[in-house]
């Protein structure tokens, strides 16, 4: 198995629950993070080596990433696993899967690349790479079937992890936050490249919000490997002492907050499942942005908007993601309770649609691949 970033590690951890329940004693190796390691997974490289996003950023690390993929492929061909499962990270995993499958190793890809949103040309790679695709959104299997790719809808694992009615009071007690305070969670991303481009903007936006509403409390979940950089940006913004840094705990932060300023990615779906109003932001290298924007197939970037088919939450991307715009859009959620309530109804319906017995459905599909 290979999960190249924290969101994939979370998905893979849940998948491992299904595999271990179906096949007690199953051995799993490859590249993974803490959720996988906690389930006995053996990681041959640190997951952080693969957590790079954007064309320019990947180019800077290409030699190292390509070297890891070559070494991993060679080792897997020597040891010949019963199955290879690529968890998301399509730029890394699809080529690896195609190479392994071409030599006779069965392959499964977990999370359909978003060919319905951008880069539809990837369908050719998927067809060559995967014996089966495990899909987390209900419309994807039919789309893949049209292209001759076997697939199953297994629900979104996070829909079972996150409670339908989050306990805000318990989360605030855990984080030592006043029960009646207004709390904004800042989530600038889990990759170093995301934090580099977004954290300073988020902290500057927090400073503007604090001037207008001094009582607001700000919390920031930070993964340990990025803490030093985040602390430096926080000091530079002048918000040190006004922002509480958490050791991870992103789910607790989302459960506790009234609204979140959040980087585009899987975390936005987590925020939707927590029924929290959000402002989605993104900023990256200009060349990377230009190349990605040209291939975009839908008017939305954030997963909640894509799944709802509407701009249910604001998206402020690239040049639009100024501290002033981010602060204004976030504060608006704190003053419009009727809109927050309507949004929560939309997100509850989405949660119910995504909730399935994902570990069991994954194990069912994988068993068919193995028997086939």
Secondary structure, 3 states (H helix, E strand, C coil): CEECCHHHHHHHHHHHHHHHHHCCCCCCEEEECHHHHCCCCEEEEEHHHHCCCCHHHHHHCHHHHHHHHHHHHHHHHHHCCCCEEEECCHHHHHHHHHHHHHCCCCEEEECCCCCCCECCCHHHHHHHHCCEEEECCCCHHHHHHCCCCCEEECCCCHHHHCCCCCCHHHHHHHCCCCCCCCEEEEECCCCHHHHHHHHHHHHHHHHHHHHHCCCCEEEEEECHHHHHHHHHHHHHHCCECCEEEEECCHHHHHHHCCEEEEECCHHHHHHHHCCCEEEEEECCCHHHHHHHHHCECCCCCCHHHHHHCCCCCEEEEHHHCCHHHHHHHHHHHCCCHHHHHHHHHHHHHHHHHHCCCHHHHHHHHHHHHHHC
